[in-house]
Amino acid sequence: MKNLPVSFQRIGLASALVSAQMISSAQAEELTPAPNLQLDKVVISAHSFDQGQDEMAQPATLLTDEALNRQRAVSLGETLSSQAGIHNSSYGSSVGRPVVRGMSGARVKVLQDGIDTLDASAISPDHGVNADTQSAKKIEVLRGPATLMYGSGAFGGVVNVVDGRIPTGLTEPETNLRMQYDAVNQGKSVGINHSDFLDLSSGNAVHWRISASHFRSDEYELPKLREAHEEHEEDETEEEHEEHATQDTLANSDTSYSNNLTFGSSYVFASGYAGISISESKSEYGLPGHVHHEEHEVGESAEEHEQHESDGARIEMRQRRLDLDSRFDQPMAGIEVAKFRIGFNDYRHDEIEGGEVGTEFRRKGFEGRSEVLLSPVDAFFQTELSQAVGIQFSQDNFKAVGEEAIVPETDTSTVGIFWLGNTKIADWGVELGARLEQAQLSPEQPGSINASCGSQGLSRDQYKDNDFNTRSVSLGLVRDLNFSASQGWQVIGSLTSAQRAPATQELFSCGAHAATQTFDVGDPNLKIEEALNIELGVRKTQGRLTTALNVYQNKISDFIYAQNTGLEVDGFGQYQFVQSDVTFRGGELELSYQLVDGLVLTGMADRVRADDLPRIPADRIGLGFEVSSLALFSTQSDWMLFGQWQQIQKQNQVAVNEEVSLGYDLLTLGMTYQTILAKSEYRIDLKANNLLDEEIRQHTSFVKEQAPQPGRNISLALGLKF
């Protein structure tokens, strides 16, 4: 059967409470592969059980190959933003963190090849996610609390960026080169990677891989801006309005440079591999909308003050990382597979204002994971039970010094153990999971407390060690619909009870936070969040029509969020971290229909409601098409036309003091061309984003009022593989 645009691959999820997951592949693959172009079967890399899609009880998204080339952007959030259930929390074009089912920040864990990125992106929305999308081979998104096998920091979801920095098997030597130009910001990117091996005796080999990427851009062009509130603000003069209306680019939205370099090597043998990688990332980018409320300095002229105000804040980032990875098949009786991975990290970034460093952020630490897949054993109801057990551990030190050092230096250590089970009872596939975790946060006691924080009950004595013990359990079910016309129809369901420990910034924040325009006050007495999540779904994986529909309800007790106190401190609204009970409800729909060979129609929709919490994504629907030459004609080359229209609705279900976000239409059209000459593969991608030049203010963004999204963009990418 020809490959369908929405592919469901064999996957298994070692790190999910429910070990089997459904792949709702975002990629649009060619209906018939080109000669000599091998379409490999793709699996989610962090897996315990090698299961077929008809055995999986939870949804996940996989972006790879064709789809990843189409959607690849500078930020991780923008790369994933067109997928059902996933949105972008942007801070200009250089910074974007994924929002999964309405959750982000400390509730969505971002991984680099299965280990935490160990950056500062969860602390604040203006801190970029240090995951290189330019070198990524695939990006995996696991939705919902069932991802908590990665820890309580994955309460809302897991995003895993896989670049294959450590070779895991025998592969042929290969070099990939990719260059891209974006007209909207004069953006230029280039990425290259090369892999090779040294063959040793008895089938063993030493493999290595090196990759590098570079990106830079100017300030991006804006669409013709409409009035956000349909009329002038009362305090805006006509001259100010004209200047605002004729603004061509978004100030301070440029990227001076973003460089990534990685080298990895492994010893591959018959029963597994053991490898190491080292990497370094450096970047400098502007923070549009990052405003500091400051008065004129003594002796400062109006012209000097205006120049000072125009100097936008910038971030200079540097991260060095060392990773170790290994796998051993059948190392002893009773064990099918043993795996171990650990990453060591040294991260820093400086926030620069007026040419001087205002705040320094540092994070040093490690995260490791060991897992064993046991041999199947006889279990209840005369069934065979597959099991996986493992341990995850981490330790890091986070430190901020300067104007925005609103969180104290904190040492954090965690250890978690987990168990996964998989069996089949009658016609039902059953997945079971459990995890226990202990976390300790040890803050440094400050010399004094800001009076505004003290007025909210925060005192020096409360800066003490906090120990949290969390647990999570899960049950998942999947069943075929066995009737003559079913042709691949299945029903799935899951029930998960999960907990999340409070994050450092929620417990100990105290001070003005320019990125969010708030004065944050933490609460060291916050309790553990508890969630009860139920999810039901139906899917079809065979035939001309493939589809997946999932609905969920996630009731969270003691949900932590920042509440507006109605007070103002130093020109910022004061926000206190508090707890209350909330419920997330939502659904996602994806479908594709092969109308004729070579023509596929696609559709999607998603919705999430969350008791009028801030920055909850608006409802969205989308339609698309894909036309492939290989299925229509007998050619040696392959071209494909594609398009997608999305309508994002007006978001008027807002929190207290939150602005309504108007709706917009997002139209994307593109073409790809691939051919083989002299055993090398050539590829051209031409794409138009925001073709209607719509004013886009993402409701998930903290700076949507100050930093609308880019206007119409034409991008051209060239690729070479040999």
ZICORCOR-V121744 format. One record per residue. N is the residue number from 1. RES is the residue in three letters. OMEGA is omega in whole degrees, -180 to 180 (NA if undefined). D_LAST is the distance of its C-alpha to the last C-alpha in Angstrom with 1 decimal. Layout:
{{N	RES	OMEGA	D_LAST} {N	RES	OMEGA	D_LAST}}
//
This chain:
{{1	MET	-179	29.1} {2	LYS	-179	26.5} {3	ASN	179	24.8} {4	LEU	-176	27.0} {5	PRO	174	25.9} {6	VAL	-174	27.7} {7	SER	177	26.5} {8	PHE	-173	28.5} {9	GLN	175	26.5} {10	ARG	-179	28.1} {11	ILE	171	28.8} {12	GLY	-172	31.4} {13	LEU	179	32.5} {14	ALA	-171	33.9} {15	SER	179	34.8} {16	ALA	176	36.7} {17	LEU	172	40.4} {18	VAL	-166	39.7} {19	SER	179	36.9} {20	ALA	-176	35.7} {21	GLN	176	34.1} {22	MET	174	33.2} {23	ILE	172	29.8} {24	SER	-168	30.3} {25	SER	179	26.7} {26	ALA	-172	26.2} {27	GLN	176	23.0} {28	ALA	-174	23.3} {29	GLU	175	21.0} {30	GLU	-178	20.6} {31	LEU	176	23.6} {32	THR	-176	21.8} {33	PRO	178	18.1} {34	ALA	177	16.0} {35	PRO	178	15.4} {36	ASN	175	12.6} {37	LEU	-175	12.1} {38	GLN	176	13.7} {39	LEU	-176	16.0} {40	ASP	172	16.9} {41	LYS	-176	20.5} {42	VAL	178	20.9} {43	VAL	172	24.0} {44	ILE	-165	25.7} {45	SER	-178	24.9} {46	ALA	-174	28.5} {47	HIS	173	30.2} {48	SER	-175	33.2} {49	PHE	178	33.6} {50	ASP	-174	31.0} {51	GLN	172	32.7} {52	GLY	-177	32.1} {53	GLN	-179	32.5} {54	ASP	177	35.9} {55	GLU	-169	37.2} {56	MET	-171	36.3} {57	ALA	-178	39.0} {58	GLN	-180	37.4} {59	PRO	172	35.1} {60	ALA	179	31.8} {61	THR	178	29.0} {62	LEU	178	25.3} {63	LEU	-176	22.9} {64	THR	175	19.2} {65	ASP	-174	16.3} {66	GLU	-177	17.8} {67	ALA	-180	20.9} {68	LEU	177	19.5} {69	ASN	179	17.4} {70	ARG	-170	20.7} {71	GLN	-173	23.0} {72	ARG	179	21.2} {73	ALA	-178	23.8} {74	VAL	-178	24.9} {75	SER	180	27.5} {76	LEU	180	27.2} {77	GLY	180	30.3} {78	GLU	179	29.1} {79	THR	-175	25.8} {80	LEU	-165	28.0} {81	SER	-179	31.0} {82	SER	-179	30.6} {83	GLN	-178	30.8} {84	ALA	178	34.2} {85	GLY	-177	36.3} {86	ILE	178	34.1} {87	HIS	-175	35.0} {88	ASN	172	34.3} {89	SER	-170	36.8} {90	SER	172	35.7} {91	TYR	-167	37.1} {92	GLY	-177	35.5} {93	SER	-177	31.8} {94	SER	-176	30.7} {95	VAL	177	32.5} {96	GLY	-179	32.5} {97	ARG	-179	33.3} {98	PRO	172	33.1} {99	VAL	-175	36.5} {100	VAL	-180	36.6} {101	ARG	176	39.7} {102	GLY	-178	41.5} {103	MET	179	40.9} {104	SER	177	39.0} {105	GLY	-176	39.5} {106	ALA	-179	41.0} {107	ARG	177	40.7} {108	VAL	-176	37.0} {109	LYS	178	34.9} {110	VAL	-177	31.4} {111	LEU	169	29.2} {112	GLN	-177	26.0} {113	ASP	173	24.5} {114	GLY	179	28.1} {115	ILE	-179	30.1} {116	ASP	177	32.0} {117	THR	174	30.5} {118	LEU	176	33.8} {119	ASP	-179	34.1} {120	ALA	-173	37.1} {121	SER	-180	35.9} {122	ALA	-178	38.5} {123	ILE	-175	41.3} {124	SER	-177	41.2} {125	PRO	179	39.3} {126	ASP	177	38.5} {127	HIS	-176	36.4} {128	GLY	174	32.7} {129	VAL	-177	30.7} {130	ASN	175	28.5} {131	ALA	-173	25.5} {132	ASP	178	22.2} {133	THR	-179	21.2} {134	GLN	-179	18.3} {135	SER	-175	16.4} {136	ALA	172	18.0} {137	LYS	177	16.3} {138	LYS	177	19.7} {139	ILE	-177	23.2} {140	GLU	177	26.2} {141	VAL	177	29.8} {142	LEU	-173	32.7} {143	ARG	166	35.9} {144	GLY	-177	39.5} {145	PRO	179	41.6} {146	ALA	178	40.1} {147	THR	-173	37.3} {148	LEU	172	39.9} {149	MET	174	38.6} {150	TYR	178	36.7} {151	GLY	-177	40.1} {152	SER	175	42.6} {153	GLY	178	40.3} {154	ALA	-175	38.3} {155	PHE	-177	41.5} {156	GLY	-180	40.0} {157	GLY	178	36.4} {158	VAL	173	33.2} {159	VAL	-176	29.9} {160	ASN	178	27.0} {161	VAL	-174	23.8} {162	VAL	176	21.2} {163	ASP	177	18.2} {164	GLY	-176	17.8} {165	ARG	174	18.7} {166	ILE	180	20.2} {167	PRO	-176	18.1} {168	THR	-179	20.4} {169	GLY	-178	19.1} {170	LEU	178	17.1} {171	THR	178	13.4} {172	GLU	175	10.5} {173	PRO	-175	8.6} {174	GLU	174	5.8} {175	THR	178	5.4} {176	ASN	178	6.8} {177	LEU	179	9.0} {178	ARG	177	12.0} {179	MET	-179	15.2} {180	GLN	176	18.5} {181	TYR	178	21.9} {182	ASP	-175	25.1} {183	ALA	-172	28.2} {184	VAL	180	30.8} {185	ASN	-176	30.5} {186	GLN	-177	28.3} {187	GLY	180	25.8} {188	LYS	178	22.5} {189	SER	176	19.8} {190	VAL	178	16.5} {191	GLY	180	14.4} {192	ILE	173	11.6} {193	ASN	-180	10.9} {194	HIS	177	9.6} {195	SER	-179	10.8} {196	ASP	180	12.0} {197	PHE	174	15.3} {198	LEU	-176	18.3} {199	ASP	178	19.8} {200	LEU	-178	23.6} {201	SER	174	26.5} {202	SER	176	27.5} {203	GLY	177	24.2} {204	ASN	-178	24.0} {205	ALA	171	21.1} {206	VAL	180	20.4} {207	HIS	173	17.4} {208	TRP	-179	16.4} {209	ARG	177	14.6} {210	ILE	180	15.0} {211	SER	179	14.9} {212	ALA	177	16.7} {213	SER	179	17.9} {214	HIS	177	20.6} {215	PHE	172	22.9} {216	ARG	178	26.1} {217	SER	171	28.4} {218	ASP	174	31.9} {219	GLU	-175	34.7} {220	TYR	-180	33.9} {221	GLU	179	36.0} {222	LEU	171	38.5} {223	PRO	175	39.8} {224	LYS	-171	43.4} {225	LEU	173	45.1} {226	ARG	174	47.9} {227	GLU	-177	50.8} {228	ALA	-178	49.8} {229	HIS	174	53.4} {230	GLU	177	54.4} {231	GLU	-180	56.8} {232	HIS	169	57.2} {233	GLU	-174	57.7} {234	GLU	-176	61.3} {235	ASP	-178	60.7} {236	GLU	178	58.2} {237	THR	179	59.7} {238	GLU	179	58.8} {239	GLU	178	57.2} {240	GLU	-180	55.0} {241	HIS	180	54.1} {242	GLU	179	53.1} {243	GLU	179	50.9} {244	HIS	-175	49.2} {245	ALA	-176	48.8} {246	THR	179	47.2} {247	GLN	-175	44.7} {248	ASP	-178	41.3} {249	THR	178	39.0} {250	LEU	-177	39.4} {251	ALA	173	40.6} {252	ASN	179	38.7} {253	SER	-177	35.7} {254	ASP	172	33.2} {255	THR	-180	30.6} {256	SER	176	30.8} {257	TYR	171	27.6} {258	SER	-174	25.7} {259	ASN	178	23.5} {260	ASN	178	21.8} {261	LEU	-177	20.5} {262	THR	172	19.9} {263	PHE	178	19.4} {264	GLY	179	19.8} {265	SER	179	20.2} {266	SER	173	21.9} {267	TYR	-176	23.6} {268	VAL	-180	22.8} {269	PHE	-171	25.5} {270	ALA	-174	26.9} {271	SER	177	29.0} {272	GLY	-179	26.9} {273	TYR	172	25.3} {274	ALA	-173	26.5} {275	GLY	-178	24.5} {276	ILE	174	25.0} {277	SER	173	23.4} {278	ILE	-178	24.7} {279	SER	175	24.1} {280	GLU	178	25.8} {281	SER	176	26.1} {282	LYS	178	28.2} {283	SER	171	29.3} {284	GLU	-178	32.2} {285	TYR	-180	33.3} {286	GLY	179	36.5} {287	LEU	179	38.6} {288	PRO	179	40.2} {289	GLY	-179	43.6} {290	HIS	-171	44.1} {291	VAL	174	47.7} {292	HIS	179	50.3} {293	HIS	-178	54.0} {294	GLU	177	55.7} {295	GLU	173	58.9} {296	HIS	174	59.6} {297	GLU	180	59.9} {298	VAL	179	63.2} {299	GLY	-178	63.4} {300	GLU	179	60.1} {301	SER	178	60.5} {302	ALA	180	59.4} {303	GLU	179	56.7} {304	GLU	179	55.4} {305	HIS	179	55.4} {306	GLU	178	53.5} {307	GLN	178	50.9} {308	HIS	-180	50.8} {309	GLU	-176	50.3} {310	SER	178	47.4} {311	ASP	-177	45.5} {312	GLY	177	43.1} {313	ALA	179	42.1} {314	ARG	178	38.7} {315	ILE	169	36.7} {316	GLU	-174	35.0} {317	MET	173	33.1} {318	ARG	177	31.6} {319	GLN	172	30.5} {320	ARG	-172	29.6} {321	ARG	175	28.8} {322	LEU	180	28.5} {323	ASP	172	27.5} {324	LEU	-178	28.2} {325	ASP	178	27.2} {326	SER	176	28.2} {327	ARG	179	28.9} {328	PHE	179	31.1} {329	ASP	178	31.7} {330	GLN	-180	35.4} {331	PRO	178	36.5} {332	MET	-179	40.2} {333	ALA	178	42.5} {334	GLY	-180	42.6} {335	ILE	178	39.2} {336	GLU	-177	36.1} {337	VAL	172	33.7} {338	ALA	-178	34.2} {339	LYS	177	31.9} {340	PHE	177	32.3} {341	ARG	178	30.6} {342	ILE	177	31.9} {343	GLY	177	30.9} {344	PHE	-168	32.9} {345	ASN	171	33.0} {346	ASP	-173	34.5} {347	TYR	173	34.5} {348	ARG	167	36.5} {349	HIS	180	36.9} {350	ASP	172	39.6} {351	GLU	-172	41.1} {352	ILE	179	42.1} {353	GLU	-179	44.9} {354	GLY	179	46.4} {355	GLY	-179	44.2} {356	GLU	179	45.6} {357	VAL	179	44.4} {358	GLY	-179	46.4} {359	THR	176	45.1} {360	GLU	177	42.9} {361	PHE	-180	41.2} {362	ARG	173	40.2} {363	ARG	177	38.8} {364	LYS	179	38.3} {365	GLY	180	38.0} {366	PHE	171	36.1} {367	GLU	-180	35.5} {368	GLY	-178	35.0} {369	ARG	176	35.0} {370	SER	-173	35.9} {371	GLU	180	36.0} {372	VAL	174	37.2} {373	LEU	-176	36.9} {374	LEU	175	40.1} {375	SER	-179	40.8} {376	PRO	179	42.4} {377	VAL	175	46.2} {378	ASP	-177	49.0} {379	ALA	-176	50.3} {380	PHE	178	52.7} {381	PHE	178	53.5} {382	GLN	179	52.1} {383	THR	177	48.5} {384	GLU	-176	45.6} {385	LEU	171	44.5} {386	SER	-175	41.1} {387	GLN	172	41.2} {388	ALA	177	39.2} {389	VAL	-178	40.8} {390	GLY	178	39.5} {391	ILE	177	40.3} {392	GLN	-176	38.8} {393	PHE	179	40.0} {394	SER	175	39.6} {395	GLN	178	41.4} {396	ASP	177	41.0} {397	ASN	178	43.0} {398	PHE	-175	42.9} {399	LYS	175	44.8} {400	ALA	-179	45.5} {401	VAL	177	47.6} {402	GLY	-173	49.0} {403	GLU	-176	50.1} {404	GLU	176	48.2} {405	ALA	-175	48.6} {406	ILE	178	50.2} {407	VAL	-179	49.0} {408	PRO	173	50.4} {409	GLU	-173	48.4} {410	THR	170	47.7} {411	ASP	-179	46.7} {412	THR	175	45.2} {413	SER	179	44.8} {414	THR	171	44.0} {415	VAL	-180	43.9} {416	GLY	175	43.4} {417	ILE	-177	43.6} {418	PHE	177	42.5} {419	TRP	177	42.9} {420	LEU	176	41.2} {421	GLY	-179	42.6} {422	ASN	180	41.5} {423	THR	179	43.7} {424	LYS	179	44.9} {425	ILE	-175	48.5} {426	ALA	-179	49.6} {427	ASP	-175	47.2} {428	TRP	166	46.0} {429	GLY	-175	43.0} {430	VAL	175	44.2} {431	GLU	-179	42.4} {432	LEU	178	44.3} {433	GLY	177	43.5} {434	ALA	178	45.4} {435	ARG	171	44.8} {436	LEU	-177	47.1} {437	GLU	174	46.3} {438	GLN	180	48.2} {439	ALA	177	47.4} {440	GLN	177	49.4} {441	LEU	-177	49.3} {442	SER	-179	51.3} {443	PRO	173	51.8} {444	GLU	-178	53.5} {445	GLN	-179	56.9} {446	PRO	179	57.2} {447	GLY	179	60.1} {448	SER	-180	61.3} {449	ILE	175	60.6} {450	ASN	-177	60.3} {451	ALA	180	63.6} {452	SER	175	61.7} {453	CYS	179	60.0} {454	GLY	179	63.3} {455	SER	177	64.9} {456	GLN	174	62.6} {457	GLY	-179	63.6} {458	LEU	-180	60.9} {459	SER	-179	62.4} {460	ARG	-177	61.3} {461	ASP	-178	62.6} {462	GLN	177	60.0} {463	TYR	-177	57.1} {464	LYS	-179	57.1} {465	ASP	176	54.9} {466	ASN	177	53.9} {467	ASP	179	53.0} {468	PHE	175	51.6} {469	ASN	-178	51.3} {470	THR	177	49.3} {471	ARG	177	48.8} {472	SER	178	46.8} {473	VAL	-175	47.1} {474	SER	175	45.6} {475	LEU	177	46.0} {476	GLY	-179	43.6} {477	LEU	175	44.3} {478	VAL	-179	42.3} {479	ARG	172	43.8} {480	ASP	172	42.9} {481	LEU	-171	45.2} {482	ASN	169	46.5} {483	PHE	-165	47.9} {484	SER	-176	47.1} {485	ALA	-172	45.5} {486	SER	178	43.5} {487	GLN	174	40.1} {488	GLY	179	38.2} {489	TRP	178	40.6} {490	GLN	170	41.2} {491	VAL	180	43.3} {492	ILE	177	42.4} {493	GLY	178	44.5} {494	SER	176	44.7} {495	LEU	-175	47.3} {496	THR	170	46.5} {497	SER	-172	48.8} {498	ALA	180	47.0} {499	GLN	176	48.0} {500	ARG	176	46.6} {501	ALA	178	48.0} {502	PRO	179	48.7} {503	ALA	-177	46.2} {504	THR	-177	47.2} {505	GLN	178	47.4} {506	GLU	-178	49.6} {507	LEU	-164	52.0} {508	PHE	-180	52.4} {509	SER	174	51.5} {510	CYS	177	54.1} {511	GLY	-179	53.6} {512	ALA	-178	52.3} {513	HIS	-174	48.7} {514	ALA	-177	47.7} {515	ALA	-179	44.4} {516	THR	-179	46.4} {517	GLN	-178	49.6} {518	THR	168	51.6} {519	PHE	-170	53.8} {520	ASP	177	52.7} {521	VAL	180	55.1} {522	GLY	178	54.0} {523	ASP	-180	56.2} {524	PRO	-179	56.1} {525	ASN	180	58.0} {526	LEU	-180	55.3} {527	LYS	178	55.1} {528	ILE	172	52.2} {529	GLU	177	50.8} {530	GLU	-177	51.1} {531	ALA	171	49.3} {532	LEU	-173	50.0} {533	ASN	174	47.2} {534	ILE	-178	47.5} {535	GLU	177	44.7} {536	LEU	-179	44.9} {537	GLY	174	42.3} {538	VAL	-178	41.6} {539	ARG	177	38.4} {540	LYS	-171	37.2} {541	THR	-179	33.9} {542	GLN	177	34.2} {543	GLY	-179	34.9} {544	ARG	178	34.2} {545	LEU	170	35.6} {546	THR	-176	34.1} {547	THR	175	35.8} {548	ALA	177	36.8} {549	LEU	179	39.9} {550	ASN	173	40.9} {551	VAL	-175	44.1} {552	TYR	171	45.2} {553	GLN	-177	48.0} {554	ASN	180	47.8} {555	LYS	-174	51.2} {556	ILE	175	51.0} {557	SER	179	54.1} {558	ASP	177	54.5} {559	PHE	-176	51.5} {560	ILE	176	50.9} {561	TYR	-180	50.6} {562	ALA	-177	51.9} {563	GLN	178	55.1} {564	ASN	-180	56.6} {565	THR	-177	60.0} {566	GLY	179	61.3} {567	LEU	178	61.8} {568	GLU	-179	60.2} {569	VAL	178	59.4} {570	ASP	178	58.6} {571	GLY	179	57.6} {572	PHE	172	55.3} {573	GLY	-178	56.1} {574	GLN	179	56.8} {575	TYR	180	54.9} {576	GLN	175	56.0} {577	PHE	-178	53.8} {578	VAL	180	55.8} {579	GLN	173	55.5} {580	SER	180	56.4} {581	ASP	180	55.6} {582	VAL	177	53.0} {583	THR	172	51.3} {584	PHE	175	47.8} {585	ARG	180	47.7} {586	GLY	179	44.8} {587	GLY	180	42.6} {588	GLU	178	39.2} {589	LEU	173	38.3} {590	GLU	177	35.0} {591	LEU	172	34.7} {592	SER	-179	32.7} {593	TYR	179	34.0} {594	GLN	-176	32.3} {595	LEU	172	34.7} {596	VAL	176	33.2} {597	ASP	179	29.9} {598	GLY	180	27.4} {599	LEU	-179	29.8} {600	VAL	175	30.2} {601	LEU	-178	32.7} {602	THR	177	32.5} {603	GLY	178	35.2} {604	MET	174	35.9} {605	ALA	174	38.8} {606	ASP	179	39.9} {607	ARG	172	43.1} {608	VAL	175	44.4} {609	ARG	-176	48.0} {610	ALA	172	49.1} {611	ASP	176	52.8} {612	ASP	171	52.1} {613	LEU	-180	50.2} {614	PRO	173	48.4} {615	ARG	174	44.9} {616	ILE	-177	44.6} {617	PRO	177	42.0} {618	ALA	176	43.5} {619	ASP	-175	43.3} {620	ARG	172	40.3} {621	ILE	-179	39.4} {622	GLY	175	36.4} {623	LEU	-180	35.4} {624	GLY	178	32.1} {625	PHE	176	30.3} {626	GLU	178	27.0} {627	VAL	-176	26.5} {628	SER	-178	23.6} {629	SER	-174	23.1} {630	LEU	179	21.7} {631	ALA	-178	25.0} {632	LEU	-174	27.1} {633	PHE	175	25.6} {634	SER	-176	23.8} {635	THR	175	20.7} {636	GLN	178	17.2} {637	SER	-176	16.2} {638	ASP	169	17.3} {639	TRP	180	19.4} {640	MET	172	21.6} {641	LEU	179	24.7} {642	PHE	178	26.1} {643	GLY	177	29.1} {644	GLN	173	31.3} {645	TRP	175	34.8} {646	GLN	174	36.4} {647	GLN	178	40.0} {648	ILE	-174	41.0} {649	GLN	173	44.7} {650	LYS	178	47.2} {651	GLN	179	47.7} {652	ASN	173	51.4} {653	GLN	-169	51.8} {654	VAL	177	51.7} {655	ALA	178	53.1} {656	VAL	178	56.1} {657	ASN	176	55.6} {658	GLU	-179	52.1} {659	GLU	171	51.3} {660	VAL	176	50.5} {661	SER	-180	47.0} {662	LEU	179	47.0} {663	GLY	180	44.6} {664	TYR	176	41.9} {665	ASP	-179	39.5} {666	LEU	-178	35.8} {667	LEU	179	33.8} {668	THR	175	30.1} {669	LEU	-179	28.3} {670	GLY	179	24.7} {671	MET	173	22.2} {672	THR	178	18.5} {673	TYR	179	16.5} {674	GLN	176	13.3} {675	THR	180	12.1} {676	ILE	177	9.8} {677	LEU	178	9.9} {678	ALA	176	9.2} {679	LYS	175	7.0} {680	SER	180	4.6} {681	GLU	179	6.4} {682	TYR	-178	8.9} {683	ARG	175	11.7} {684	ILE	177	15.2} {685	ASP	175	17.9} {686	LEU	-173	21.5} {687	LYS	175	24.1} {688	ALA	177	27.8} {689	ASN	180	29.5} {690	ASN	-174	33.3} {691	LEU	180	33.7} {692	LEU	-180	37.5} {693	ASP	-179	37.6} {694	GLU	171	39.6} {695	GLU	-174	41.2} {696	ILE	174	39.7} {697	ARG	-176	41.5} {698	GLN	-177	40.0} {699	HIS	180	43.0} {700	THR	-175	41.0} {701	SER	175	40.7} {702	PHE	-175	43.3} {703	VAL	-178	43.1} {704	LYS	180	42.9} {705	GLU	-178	46.0} {706	GLN	-171	44.8} {707	ALA	174	41.1} {708	PRO	-178	40.2} {709	GLN	-178	36.5} {710	PRO	175	34.6} {711	GLY	-177	35.6} {712	ARG	-179	33.5} {713	ASN	171	29.8} {714	ILE	-180	27.2} {715	SER	178	23.6} {716	LEU	180	20.5} {717	ALA	178	17.0} {718	LEU	-180	13.7} {719	GLY	179	10.3} {720	LEU	176	6.7} {721	LYS	179	3.8} {722	PHE	NA	0.0}}
//
